[in-house]
Amino acid sequence: MPVLSAVSLFSPTHFVLFTCCPRHERACARVRDKKGNTSLMYRTARHSASQAGLILVVVMLSVFAFALLQSLINPVLPQLQAELHTTQSMITWVVTAFLLSAAVFTPILGRLGDRYGKDRMLVLALVALAVGSLVSALATGISVMIVGRAIQGIGGSVMPLVFGIIRDELPRERVPGAIGLASALIAVGGGVGLLLSGPLVNWLGLRSLFWIPFAVTAGAALAAMVVIPASPSRNSGPISWISAVLLAGGLLALLVPLTQGAKWGWGSGKVIGSLIVAAVLLAAWAVSESRSASPLVDMRIMRIPAVWTGNLVSMLLGMGLFSVFGFLPAFLQSPSAGGYGFDASATEAGLFLLPMTLTMFFSGLLAVRITRRIGARTVLIASAALITASLTLLALEHGEAWQVVLAMALLGLGFGSATSTLSNVIVAAVPPEQTGIANGVNANVRTIGGAVGAALMGGIISTQLSATGLPTDDGYTYGFGALTLAAVGAVLASLLIPRARAATA
């Protein structure tokens, strides 16, 4: 007997129950017309088991390559700052430009994928990662480096494109596991990037952190071009370029004053004026999206209580995670003679963050089981509380190595379970055909939060510099303190998550 797997939308003439037949590896649909007559229609799987496995390998390679680039250069930002002869506030843009670009281009390439094919856009995203790596590898100044990182950020659209390809090309019964594996690889890849950074610099030099990703992403692009088949469905709707410009302008107007606040003065007309412009542009973007026939982000989905509250939690938690990725390695490598830091090498700084990678991976796997027992909202509240405790420890007690290690373990526990549970909440809240889009938006909102958090952290640290030009201990204390407030906001936002039994597939 076929096994029920999903329910479609109503149509004027038919009500369709999508099912699958595991024995024959075929998708099927039970169709009922207006008179109540039913018929069973089968659709043969698009690929053999070996072909589906090869597709899965290529898309996972794409995810892993992008995840590496999210964190690979973070442990060596102090060395990069010295080599490029730049300032603390400018080196922050090496992280911020990547996140800002990813936040803007992810929905754009997602829509282009619907129109021209997800396979083509995945190749384009991987090519952008490779080109950005090449530009960064050849950069001799901070401006060119920032441009290279912004080009790399275009590759942030890899994740939603991969989710769409998995749904299109893999047998239905393999889709949940494949999406879960892709999500786990983001955490694992980010952690591996932190660990590999130091040894690669020691063995091959600082610019190897760009040359190696160039080779990996170029190879992944070639493999995707050969292996990934053309998308089976296309959407010919127009692209809302006005919305894209408004989103980019709004985010840029928000991030610039956060990073330049120390130089301009936090109460200056430049800062206040930029924030007002950001509010106006982002409000105009929301109005444009709600009125567009082909929006980059479906605002109807955003109005669902579980979706908008989940996105709010994701944004606030993203502020903490990406800021820790970007700034904790520099803190650990600071000379202890300055009153803080551990004189760590880039390799040792990566090892400090290893507990976060491990606990993030395993807590993400266990979160589904725990959610079944105590509910998604309770898990999210507990996860946000763990992250709050971690950031509080980093802000107030960071003089001993064990304190940092404990904070990293708590951060991984909280963020791993929160990410898994948020995906679960969104899957349960939206129609089946919207799950990929909704989860892509959630990941993009987390990236936006990361860009805001990194800019804010950089702006705070740059206000507290010693006579030598290095950040003081107070700078990190105030910065991690600000991120703690964002985590407290995530705890409060988690209380708004509707009480509902989340899907566990």
C-alpha positions as CSV (number, residue, x, y, z in Angstrom):
1,M,0.0,0.0,0.0
2,P,1.2,3.5,-0.7
3,V,2.2,5.6,2.3
4,L,0.8,9.0,2.7
5,S,3.5,11.7,2.8
6,A,2.1,15.1,2.0
7,V,-1.1,16.9,1.0
8,S,-1.4,19.3,-1.9
9,L,-3.4,22.5,-2.2
10,F,-6.9,22.3,-3.5
11,S,-7.5,22.9,-7.2
12,P,-10.8,23.7,-8.9
13,T,-11.3,20.2,-10.2
14,H,-9.2,17.8,-8.1
15,F,-8.0,17.2,-4.5
16,V,-4.6,15.4,-4.6
17,L,-2.9,13.3,-1.9
18,F,0.8,12.9,-2.8
19,T,2.1,9.6,-1.7
20,C,5.1,7.5,-2.3
21,C,5.7,3.8,-3.0
22,P,9.0,2.9,-1.3
23,R,9.1,-0.6,-2.7
24,H,9.1,0.6,-6.3
25,E,11.0,3.9,-5.6
26,R,8.3,5.8,-7.4
27,A,6.3,8.9,-6.4
28,C,2.5,8.6,-6.9
29,A,-0.6,10.7,-6.4
30,R,-4.2,9.7,-5.5
31,V,-6.4,12.0,-7.5
32,R,-10.1,12.5,-6.5
33,D,-12.4,14.4,-8.9
34,K,-15.6,16.3,-8.0
35,K,-17.7,13.1,-8.2
36,G,-15.6,11.4,-5.6
37,N,-13.9,9.0,-8.1
38,T,-10.3,8.3,-7.3
39,S,-7.4,7.1,-9.3
40,L,-3.7,6.4,-8.5
41,M,-1.0,7.9,-10.7
42,Y,2.6,7.0,-10.4
43,R,5.7,9.0,-11.4
44,T,8.9,7.1,-12.0
45,A,11.9,8.4,-10.0
46,R,14.0,10.9,-12.0
47,H,17.2,9.1,-11.2
48,S,18.7,5.7,-10.3
49,A,20.0,5.2,-6.7
50,S,23.6,5.7,-7.9
51,Q,22.8,8.9,-9.8
52,A,20.9,10.3,-6.8
53,G,23.9,9.5,-4.6
54,L,26.3,11.3,-7.0
55,I,24.0,14.4,-7.0
56,L,23.9,14.3,-3.2
57,V,27.7,14.2,-3.0
58,V,28.1,17.2,-5.3
59,V,25.6,19.4,-3.5
60,M,27.1,18.5,-0.1
61,L,30.5,19.4,-1.5
62,S,29.0,22.8,-2.5
63,V,27.6,23.3,1.0
64,F,30.9,22.4,2.7
65,A,32.9,24.7,0.5
66,F,30.6,27.6,1.4
67,A,30.7,26.7,5.1
68,L,34.5,26.8,5.1
69,L,34.6,30.3,3.6
70,Q,32.3,31.6,6.4
71,S,34.9,31.1,9.0
72,L,38.3,30.2,7.4
73,I,39.8,33.7,7.7
74,N,38.4,34.7,11.0
75,P,41.2,33.4,13.2
76,V,43.8,35.3,11.1
77,L,42.1,38.7,11.0
78,P,44.8,40.3,13.2
79,Q,47.5,39.0,10.7
80,L,45.4,40.2,7.8
81,Q,45.0,43.6,9.3
82,A,48.8,43.9,9.8
83,E,49.5,42.7,6.2
84,L,47.0,45.1,4.6
85,H,48.1,48.0,6.9
86,T,44.5,48.9,7.8
87,T,42.5,49.7,11.0
88,Q,40.4,47.7,13.4
89,S,37.2,49.3,12.0
90,M,38.1,48.6,8.4
91,I,39.2,44.9,8.9
92,T,35.7,44.3,10.4
93,W,34.3,44.8,6.9
94,V,36.1,41.7,5.7
95,V,33.5,39.8,7.7
96,T,30.6,42.3,7.3
97,A,30.9,42.6,3.5
98,F,30.7,38.8,3.1
99,L,27.5,38.6,5.3
100,L,25.9,41.7,3.8
101,S,26.4,40.4,0.2
102,A,25.0,37.0,1.2
103,A,22.0,38.6,2.8
104,V,21.2,40.6,-0.4
105,F,22.0,38.0,-3.1
106,T,20.5,34.9,-1.4
107,P,16.9,35.8,-2.2
108,I,17.9,37.2,-5.7
109,L,19.6,34.0,-6.8
110,G,16.8,32.0,-5.2
111,R,14.3,33.7,-7.5
112,L,16.6,33.5,-10.5
113,G,16.9,29.7,-9.8
114,D,13.1,29.4,-9.9
115,R,13.1,31.1,-13.3
116,Y,16.3,29.9,-15.1
117,G,17.0,26.7,-13.2
118,K,18.5,26.0,-9.7
119,D,21.3,24.0,-11.4
120,R,22.5,27.0,-13.3
121,M,22.3,29.3,-10.3
122,L,24.2,26.9,-8.1
123,V,27.0,26.9,-10.6
124,L,26.9,30.7,-10.7
125,A,27.0,30.8,-6.9
126,L,30.0,28.5,-6.8
127,V,31.8,30.5,-9.5
128,A,31.2,33.7,-7.5
129,L,32.9,32.0,-4.5
130,A,35.8,31.1,-6.7
131,V,36.1,34.5,-8.3
132,G,35.8,36.2,-4.9
133,S,38.5,34.0,-3.5
134,L,40.8,34.8,-6.4
135,V,40.3,38.6,-6.0
136,S,41.0,38.3,-2.3
137,A,44.1,36.2,-2.9
138,L,45.5,38.9,-5.1
139,A,44.4,41.9,-3.0
140,T,47.2,44.2,-1.9
141,G,44.9,46.7,0.0
142,I,41.8,46.5,2.2
143,S,39.5,47.9,-0.5
144,V,40.2,45.2,-3.0
145,M,40.0,42.6,-0.2
146,I,36.5,43.8,0.8
147,V,35.4,43.7,-2.8
148,G,36.6,40.1,-3.0
149,R,34.8,39.1,0.1
150,A,31.6,40.8,-1.2
151,I,31.8,38.7,-4.4
152,Q,32.3,35.6,-2.2
153,G,29.1,36.5,-0.4
154,I,27.1,36.0,-3.6
155,G,27.7,32.3,-2.9
156,G,25.5,32.6,0.2
157,S,22.7,31.5,-2.0
158,V,24.2,28.0,-2.1
159,M,22.0,26.8,0.8
160,P,18.5,27.5,-0.6
161,L,19.5,26.4,-4.0
162,V,20.8,23.1,-2.6
163,F,17.6,22.6,-0.6
164,G,15.6,23.1,-3.9
165,I,17.8,20.7,-5.8
166,I,17.5,18.1,-3.1
167,R,13.7,18.3,-3.3
168,D,13.7,18.2,-7.1
169,E,16.2,15.4,-7.7
170,L,16.2,12.9,-4.7
171,P,13.6,10.3,-3.9
172,R,11.0,11.7,-1.5
173,E,12.1,9.4,1.3
174,R,15.7,10.7,1.2
175,V,14.8,14.4,1.2
176,P,14.5,15.0,5.0
177,G,17.8,13.2,5.8
178,A,19.6,15.0,3.0
179,I,18.3,18.4,4.1
180,G,19.3,17.6,7.7
181,L,22.8,16.6,6.5
182,A,23.2,19.8,4.6
183,S,22.2,21.8,7.6
184,A,24.7,19.9,9.8
185,L,27.5,20.5,7.3
186,I,27.1,24.2,7.8
187,A,28.0,23.9,11.4
188,V,30.7,21.3,10.8
189,G,32.2,23.2,7.9
190,G,32.3,26.4,9.9
191,G,34.1,24.6,12.7
192,V,36.5,22.9,10.4
193,G,37.4,26.3,8.9
194,L,38.3,27.6,12.3
195,L,40.5,24.6,13.0
196,L,42.3,24.5,9.6
197,S,43.0,28.2,9.4
198,G,46.1,28.2,11.7
199,P,47.8,25.1,10.3
200,L,47.3,26.2,6.7
201,V,48.8,29.6,7.4
202,N,51.8,28.0,9.1
203,W,52.4,25.5,6.3
204,L,51.4,27.5,3.2
205,G,51.1,31.2,4.1
206,L,48.3,33.6,4.8
207,R,47.1,33.8,1.2
208,S,46.5,30.0,1.1
209,L,43.3,30.7,2.9
210,F,42.0,32.2,-0.4
211,W,43.9,30.0,-3.0
212,I,42.7,26.7,-1.5
213,P,39.0,27.8,-1.4
214,F,39.5,29.1,-5.0
215,A,40.5,25.6,-6.1
216,V,37.8,23.8,-4.1
217,T,34.9,26.0,-5.2
218,A,36.1,26.0,-8.9
219,G,36.1,22.2,-8.7
220,A,32.7,22.1,-7.1
221,A,31.3,24.4,-9.8
222,L,32.7,22.1,-12.5
223,A,31.2,19.0,-10.8
224,A,27.9,20.8,-10.4
225,M,27.9,21.7,-14.1
226,V,28.4,18.1,-15.1
227,V,26.4,16.2,-12.5
228,I,23.4,18.4,-11.5
229,P,20.5,17.9,-14.0
230,A,18.4,20.8,-15.3
231,S,15.6,21.8,-12.9
232,P,12.3,20.0,-13.8
233,S,10.2,23.2,-13.2
234,R,10.6,26.8,-14.0
235,N,8.7,30.0,-12.9
236,S,8.6,32.7,-15.6
237,G,7.6,35.5,-13.2
238,P,9.6,38.7,-13.3
239,I,12.3,39.6,-10.8
240,S,11.6,42.5,-8.4
241,W,14.8,44.4,-8.9
242,I,13.5,47.4,-7.1
243,S,13.0,45.3,-3.9
244,A,16.6,44.0,-4.3
245,V,18.0,47.6,-4.5
246,L,15.9,48.7,-1.5
247,L,17.1,45.7,0.6
248,A,20.8,46.3,-0.3
249,G,20.5,50.1,0.4
250,G,18.7,49.6,3.7
251,L,21.2,47.0,5.0
252,L,24.1,49.1,3.9
253,A,22.7,52.2,5.6
254,L,22.2,50.2,8.8
255,L,25.7,48.6,8.9
256,V,27.9,51.6,8.0
257,P,27.0,53.7,11.1
258,L,27.4,50.6,13.3
259,T,31.0,50.2,12.1
260,Q,31.8,53.9,11.9
261,G,30.1,55.1,15.0
262,A,33.3,55.4,17.0
263,K,34.8,57.6,14.3
264,W,31.7,59.7,13.6
265,G,30.4,59.8,17.2
266,W,27.4,57.7,18.2
267,G,25.2,60.8,18.6
268,S,26.4,62.5,15.5
269,G,24.1,63.6,12.6
270,K,25.8,61.1,10.3
271,V,24.9,58.1,12.5
272,I,21.4,59.2,13.3
273,G,20.8,60.2,9.7
274,S,22.1,56.9,8.3
275,L,19.8,54.9,10.7
276,I,16.8,57.0,9.6
277,V,17.6,56.3,6.0
278,A,18.0,52.6,6.8
279,A,14.6,52.5,8.5
280,V,12.9,54.3,5.5
281,L,14.5,52.0,2.9
282,L,13.8,48.8,4.8
283,A,10.1,49.9,5.3
284,A,9.9,50.7,1.6
285,W,11.3,47.2,0.8
286,A,8.7,45.5,3.0
287,V,5.9,47.5,1.2
288,S,7.4,46.7,-2.2
289,E,7.6,43.0,-1.4
290,S,4.0,42.9,-0.1
291,R,2.7,44.5,-3.4
292,S,4.9,42.6,-5.8
293,A,3.4,39.7,-7.9
294,S,6.8,38.0,-7.8
295,P,8.5,39.0,-4.5
296,L,12.0,38.0,-3.5
297,V,10.5,37.1,-0.1
298,D,6.9,36.1,0.2
299,M,5.6,38.4,2.9
300,R,2.4,36.3,3.3
301,I,4.6,33.6,4.8
302,M,6.3,36.2,7.0
303,R,2.9,37.0,8.6
304,I,2.5,33.5,10.0
305,P,3.0,33.7,13.8
306,A,5.4,30.8,14.0
307,V,7.4,32.1,11.0
308,W,7.9,35.7,12.0
309,T,8.7,34.8,15.6
310,G,11.1,32.1,14.5
311,N,12.8,34.6,12.1
312,L,13.1,37.1,15.0
313,V,14.7,34.5,17.2
314,S,17.0,33.4,14.3
315,M,18.2,37.0,13.7
316,L,19.0,37.7,17.3
317,L,20.9,34.5,17.8
318,G,22.8,35.1,14.5
319,M,24.1,38.3,16.0
320,G,25.9,36.4,18.6
321,L,27.2,33.4,16.6
322,F,28.8,35.3,13.7
323,S,30.3,37.9,16.1
324,V,31.9,35.1,18.1
325,F,33.3,33.6,14.9
326,G,34.7,36.9,13.8
327,F,36.1,38.4,17.0
328,L,36.8,35.7,19.6
329,P,39.9,34.4,17.7
330,A,41.4,37.9,17.8
331,F,40.7,38.1,21.5
332,L,42.4,34.7,22.2
333,Q,45.5,35.8,20.2
334,S,45.9,39.1,22.0
335,P,49.0,39.4,24.2
336,S,48.3,38.7,27.8
337,A,50.5,41.6,28.8
338,G,47.6,43.9,27.8
339,G,45.5,42.5,30.6
340,Y,43.6,39.9,28.6
341,G,44.1,37.3,25.9
342,F,46.1,34.1,25.9
343,D,49.0,34.7,23.4
344,A,47.4,32.0,21.4
345,S,48.4,31.2,17.8
346,A,45.8,30.9,15.1
347,T,45.9,27.2,15.5
348,E,45.4,27.3,19.2
349,A,42.6,29.8,18.8
350,G,40.8,27.3,16.5
351,L,41.2,24.6,19.2
352,F,39.5,26.9,21.7
353,L,36.4,26.9,19.5
354,L,36.4,23.2,18.9
355,P,33.9,22.5,21.7
356,M,31.4,24.7,20.0
357,T,31.7,22.8,16.8
358,L,31.2,19.4,18.5
359,T,28.3,20.4,20.8
360,M,26.6,22.2,17.9
361,F,26.6,19.1,15.7
362,F,25.4,16.7,18.4
363,S,22.8,19.0,19.9
364,G,21.4,19.6,16.5
365,L,20.9,15.8,16.1
366,L,19.3,15.4,19.5
367,A,17.0,18.4,19.3
368,V,14.4,16.6,17.2
369,R,13.9,13.9,19.9
370,I,13.8,16.4,22.7
371,T,11.3,18.5,20.8
372,R,8.9,15.5,20.5
373,R,8.9,15.2,24.3
374,I,8.8,18.8,25.6
375,G,7.8,20.9,22.6
376,A,9.6,23.3,20.2
377,R,8.9,26.5,22.2
378,T,10.5,25.0,25.4
379,V,13.5,23.8,23.5
380,L,14.0,27.3,21.9
381,I,13.7,29.0,25.2
382,A,16.3,26.7,26.8
383,S,18.6,27.1,23.7
384,A,18.4,30.9,23.9
385,A,19.1,30.7,27.6
386,L,22.2,28.6,27.0
387,I,23.5,31.1,24.5
388,T,22.7,34.0,26.9
389,A,24.8,32.2,29.6
390,S,27.6,31.6,27.1
391,L,27.8,35.3,26.1
392,T,27.5,36.5,29.7
393,L,30.5,34.3,30.6
394,L,32.5,35.7,27.7
395,A,31.6,39.3,28.8
396,L,32.3,39.0,32.5
397,E,34.6,36.0,33.1
398,H,37.1,35.4,30.3
399,G,40.4,35.4,32.2
400,E,40.9,31.7,32.3
401,A,41.1,29.2,29.4
402,W,38.5,26.9,31.0
403,Q,36.0,29.8,31.1
404,V,36.3,30.3,27.3
405,V,36.0,26.6,26.6
406,L,32.9,26.3,28.8
407,A,31.4,29.3,27.0
408,M,32.0,27.7,23.6
409,A,30.5,24.4,24.7
410,L,27.3,26.2,25.9
411,L,27.1,28.3,22.7
412,G,27.3,25.2,20.6
413,L,24.7,23.4,22.6
414,G,22.3,26.3,22.4
415,F,22.8,27.2,18.7
416,G,22.8,23.7,17.4
417,S,19.5,22.8,19.1
418,A,18.0,26.2,18.2
419,T,18.8,25.9,14.5
420,S,17.4,22.4,14.2
421,T,14.2,23.3,16.2
422,L,13.6,26.5,14.2
423,S,13.6,24.5,11.0
424,N,11.2,22.1,12.6
425,V,8.8,24.9,13.7
426,I,8.8,26.5,10.2
427,V,8.1,23.1,8.5
428,A,5.1,22.7,10.7
429,A,3.8,26.2,10.1
430,V,3.9,26.5,6.3
431,P,2.4,24.5,3.4
432,P,4.6,21.7,2.2
433,E,5.5,23.5,-1.1
434,Q,6.7,26.5,0.9
435,T,9.1,24.7,3.3
436,G,12.2,25.3,1.3
437,I,11.4,29.0,0.7
438,A,10.5,29.6,4.4
439,N,13.7,27.9,5.7
440,G,15.8,29.8,3.2
441,V,14.3,33.0,4.5
442,N,15.1,31.9,8.1
443,A,18.7,31.2,7.2
444,N,19.0,34.6,5.4
445,V,17.5,36.4,8.4
446,R,20.2,34.8,10.5
447,T,22.8,36.0,8.1
448,I,21.4,39.5,8.3
449,G,21.6,39.3,12.1
450,G,25.2,38.1,11.8
451,A,26.1,41.1,9.7
452,V,24.4,43.5,12.2
453,G,26.1,41.8,15.1
454,A,29.6,41.8,13.5
455,A,29.2,45.5,12.6
456,L,28.0,46.3,16.1
457,M,30.8,44.4,17.8
458,G,33.4,46.0,15.5
459,G,32.0,49.4,16.2
460,I,32.1,48.9,20.0
461,I,35.7,47.4,20.0
462,S,37.0,50.3,17.9
463,T,35.9,52.8,20.5
464,Q,38.1,51.2,23.2
465,L,41.7,51.2,21.8
466,S,44.9,51.4,23.8
467,A,47.9,53.6,23.0
468,T,49.3,50.8,20.9
469,G,46.2,50.7,18.7
470,L,45.0,47.3,20.0
471,P,41.5,46.9,21.5
472,T,41.3,47.0,25.3
473,D,39.7,44.5,27.6
474,D,36.8,46.8,28.1
475,G,36.1,46.8,24.4
476,Y,35.5,43.1,24.3
477,T,33.6,43.2,27.6
478,Y,31.2,45.9,26.2
479,G,30.9,44.1,22.9
480,F,30.1,40.7,24.3
481,G,27.7,42.5,26.7
482,A,25.8,44.0,23.8
483,L,25.5,40.5,22.2
484,T,24.3,39.2,25.6
485,L,21.4,41.7,25.4
486,A,20.5,40.4,21.9
487,A,20.5,36.8,23.3
488,V,18.2,37.9,26.1
489,G,15.9,39.3,23.4
490,A,16.0,35.9,21.7
491,V,14.8,34.3,25.0
492,L,11.9,36.8,25.1
493,A,11.1,36.3,21.4
494,S,11.0,32.5,22.0
495,L,8.2,33.0,24.4
496,L,6.1,34.3,21.5
497,I,6.5,31.1,19.5
498,P,3.0,29.5,19.3
499,R,2.4,26.4,21.3
500,A,2.2,23.8,18.6
501,R,3.5,20.3,18.0
502,A,6.2,20.8,15.4
503,A,6.7,18.4,12.5
504,T,9.5,15.9,13.2
505,A,10.2,14.7,9.7
